[in-house]
Amino acid sequence: MISSKSENVSKLNASMLGDMPLPKDARIVNENSLVLGEGESWVGRLEILCPYSTSDAVAFFIDQYPQAGWTLLSASKSKNSILVFTNAKKSATLEITEGSALSMASKITITVSPINTAPSVQKKKL
């Protein structure tokens, strides 16, 4: 696994994050990230510092995620932009904000969770 406080995403192999493209030269903030599993099965939270402006980061994800099999469910572009994507097994919520003066241009927090595909069981009223 990654041992330093932040790591260039290009050092992560595709088998770790699977079908989730990340911007080139972005850096993962390990102390604020939690990845459970790997490949297309991973879930958790990933914090990334990205050299792209917030607008360019939003454009990157809106362009690249559908090419990787994700469907855009909603997009809210503002000071704190929120994108929600889904595929057959997972949902991903991306929050894109301006980075701090000492960090890169934008901070991206990706939260990935499994989609419950089990049929719902309705409780009977007593």
N, C-alpha and C positions, 0 to 999 in steps of 0.2 A: 504494500500500500504506500501511499505518499507520506513522507515523513516531515518535510519542512512545513512552515506556516502557510506558504502558498506555493503552488506548483503550476507550471505552464500546462494548459490542457492538452497540448500536442504530445506531452509525455505520457498521457493516459492512452492505453490502447483501446481500440474500438470495442473490444469485448467487455470492457468495464462499464461503459455507458450505453452501449448498444445503438439504438436508433435515434439518438438525440444529438444532432449536430450542435457544436458550440463554436463561437467566433474564434477565428485565428488570433493567436497571441493573447488570449484571455488567460487569466490566472485564477485558479480555484483557491478560496480561502478555507484551508483545512479546519481551522479552529471553529468556524461557523457552519461547517458542513457535516452531514451524517448520511452516508450511503450504505444501505442494507441490500445485499445481493449484488448482482452484476449483470451485464449485458441487458437484454430486453426485460429482465425480471427485476431490475433494481428499483427501489423506492427510497424515499427520504428527502433530504434537503441539501441543495448544493448552492453555495454562495460563490459568485464569480465576479471578478473585477475585469472589465473589458475596455480596450482602447477605443471602441466605437462610441460616438455620441449616443445619447438615449434614442434619438430618432433613427439613427443608423442601426442600432441594436434591435429596435422594434421591427424595422424593415427586414433585417437579417432573419429573425425568427418567423415572421409572416411568410417570407419567401422559402426558407429552408425546411421548416417542419412539415408542411404538406408534402414536400418531395420525399420525406422520410416516412410517410404513412400516417401523419398526424392530421387531425381535422381541427380547424380553429372554431371554437365555440363562441368566444366573445373577446373583444378587444376594447380597452379603454385607454386612450392615449392622453396623458396629461403630465404634470410634474412627476407623478408616480404612475407609470403606465402598467397596466395589468393585461396579460394575455392568458387565455385558458384554452388548452388543447386537449384532445382526447384521441385515443386509438382503441383497438378492440379490448385491451387489457388494463390500460392505465389512463389517468388524467394527469395533466401537468399544468400547474399555475406558475406563471413567470411574472415577477415583479421587477420592473426596470426603473431605476432611479439614478440621479446624478451621483457620481463618485465624489469622494472628498477631495480637497485641494491636493492632498498628498498621494492620492491613489489614482487610478485610471479614470477615464471619462465617464464610465457608468458602472453601476453595481447591479448585478442581476441575481435574484434569488429564485431558484427553481425548486418547487415542491412537487414531488411525484407521489401519487398514491394509487393503489390498485382499484379497479372498478369492481364492485360487487356484482357478479353475474349470476349468483344463485337466485332462484325464484324467491320472491318475498312470501313470507308466511304471515297471514293475517290472523290476529288474535280474535277469538270469539268473545263476544260480549256476554257477561254473566247476568 
